Amino acid sequence: LPPYREDDLDDIPPAGVRMAHPETDHVPMQKSGRWKEAVQAYLATIAYCDMNVGRVLDAYEKSPDRANTILCLWSDHGWHLGEKSHWRKFALWEEATRSPHIWIVPGLTKPGSLCAQPIDYMTIYPTLMDLCGLPTPAHVQGTSIRALLGNPNTPRTEPALTTFRFNNHAIRTTDWRYIRYANGDEELYDERNDPNEWTNLASRPEHAALKTTLAALMPQTN
């Protein structure tokens, strides 16, 4: 079973609890006694998906166009399997927004490279345009991560942005996740020391300046 605390939603504001809707999903799962079976079934689907990704990669490696083909693999959003008494993906927490993101760019990426900097999927299109030498339309809001593909340690100032429904946003930097809901409710997590996001720090006065800094990274146009 995933990491879980019965009291995990106690410091979550009402807007966050509404997204989690524990009474409609998690409570029935607990009562059914089939939580472990649900996790097993989910892991089985992942194993099957991984196998098929491997088949595609095998064909890619054998392709005569291998040296002239960019590969970019991404998935749908992450998924809760009971963490924070939540199921599905429709939330702004770490588990619901983490996902696989893999690039192979001949002549640029290095096998086995790992980049620890958070990015979001708005980077995919402008990165492809950059790699192909094509102009990115002015209305595109994302930025290219070509520099990161060449050197995963390249400094990057842009955070990762996740939005679910109107004006509910999460900003993820290397060290912090800041969530602000449309009604003004907030959550703040120290990802270095609290990777399970069990302690919401948003109400603590010592983090007021940090929240202001992170809030300035929220989208101005919604």
N, C-alpha and C positions, 0 to 999 in steps of 0.2 A: 504494500500500500504506500501511497505517497506521504511525504511529511504532512502531519495534520495536527491541529490543536482545536479542541472543542470551543475555546474562547477566542478564536482568531478574528471573528467579526466584531468583537466587543469595542474595539477602538476604530472601527470603520464608520464613516459618516453615512447617513441615510441613503444618499445617492449611490454609494458603493454597494451597500447591502441590497438595494433594489436591483442592481445589475447582477448580483450573485444569486438572487432569489433562492435561498437555501431551502425554503419550505416546499418548493415545488419540485426540486430535483434531488438535493442531498438527503433530506429527511426520508423521503420514500426509499432511496437507495439503502440507507442504513436499516430501515425497517425490513427491507426485503432480505437482508443478509447476503446479498450477492455483490457486494462492493469488490471483493477480490476477483470474482468472475468477470466483472465489467472491465477491470484493469487488464486481466489476461486477454480478453477479447480485443481490447484496444491495442495491446502490444502485438497480438497476432496480426492485426491489419498492418501495423508498421513493418513487421518482419516480411510480410508479403510484398509491401510496397518497396522495401529496400532491395529485395530480390529482383524485382522488375527494373529498378533503377540500375542495378548491376548489369542486367541484360542490355540496357541502352548504352551504358558505359563501355561494355565489351564491344558493341558494334561501333561505337565512336572511335575506340582505339584502333580498330581494324579498317576504318574508313580511309579511302584514298585522299579524302579532303581533310583529314585530321589536322594537318598543319595550318589549315586555312579556315578553321571553324572555331568560333567562340562558344563555349559551353557555359550556360548560367542556369543553375538549378535553385529553385526556391519552392516553398510549400505554402499552403494556407497557414493561417495563424496557429499559434500554440493551442493547447487544450488542457483544461483542468479535469482531473479525475478525482475530485473531492477536496483538493487544496482550497483553503478558505471556504469550505462548505459549498463549493461551486463546481458545476459541471459545464461542459461545453467550452466555448471560447469567448463569449461575448462579455468581456471585461477589459480593464486597462492595467491589470497586474502583470508581473513578469512572466508567469507561466502561460498566460493567454497570448502573450505577444512575442515570445521566443519562437524561432523557427529555423530550419536549415537554410543556409544561403552559401552556395558554392560556385566559384568561378574557375574556369580554365581558359586562359587567354594565351595562345601560343606566342612565345617570345617575351612574355611579360610576367605571368604568374609562375611561382616556383612550387613544385610538388611538396605537399606536407605543410605548407604555410598556414598559419592560423592568426587571424586578426581578432583582437579582443575588444576593439572599439565598436560601440553600438552604431548601427545604421538602420535606416528603414527602407521600405521597398520603393519609395519615390526616387531612390538613387538608380534603379535598374535602367530605366529608359535613357536618362542623360548619360549614363556610363556607356551604354551601347552606342549612342550617338558619338560620344567622344572616341571610343575605340575604333569606330568605323570611319571617322573623319567627316561626319555629317553634322550639319548645324542643328542645335537643339532649339525648338520653338520658344519664343519669349514667354509663353504662358506656363511653361513647365516650371514647377517649383523646386523639384529635387536637384541635387548637384552630383556631379560625377565622382566616383570613388576610384578612378584610374590610378591615382597616386598610391592608394592603399593596396591595390592589387599588385603593384610593383614592389612596394615596401609596406608591410602591414603595420610598421611602427611609425609611419608618417603621421605627424600631429594633425588632428581634425577637430575643428571647433564646433561644427554643426552637431546637434544632438539627434537622437532618433525620436521621431514623433509618431504616436499612435492616436487615432481618433475613432471613437465609436459613438455613433449618433451625434446629433448636432451639438457642437461646442463642448463636448466632453473630450479632454485631451490628456495624454501622458507624455511627459518629456523624460527621456532616458539618456543620461550621460554615463561615462565610465563608472562613476561612483554612486550616482543617485537616480532615483525615480521620483518624479513629482507629478501627481495627478490632480487635475482641477476639473470639477464637474460643472455643468452649465449653471447650476444654482449656487456656485461658489464653494461648495464642499471641497476639502483638500485631503490629500494623503502625501506623505513624504517618507521614503525608505532609504536607508543607508545600505546599498547593495554590497559593500565590502564586508560589513559585519553582520548583515541580516539578509542573507540571500533568499530566505523563505518569506521575507516581507511580513514578519510576525509583529513588528512594532511600528506603528504609525507615529512619526515624529512631527507631524504638521502643526500640532498645537503647542510645541515647545518654543518658548521665546528665543532661545539661543539660535534657532534656525530661521528666524525671520528674514535676515539679510539673504540667506541662501535661497529661500523661497522667492524673494523678489527677483533675484538673478535668474532663477529658472523660469519664473513666470514671464520674464521678458522674452523668452524663447518660444512662447506659445504663438500660434498663427494669429496674424492680425486680421486676416480675411477668412470668414467661415461660411 
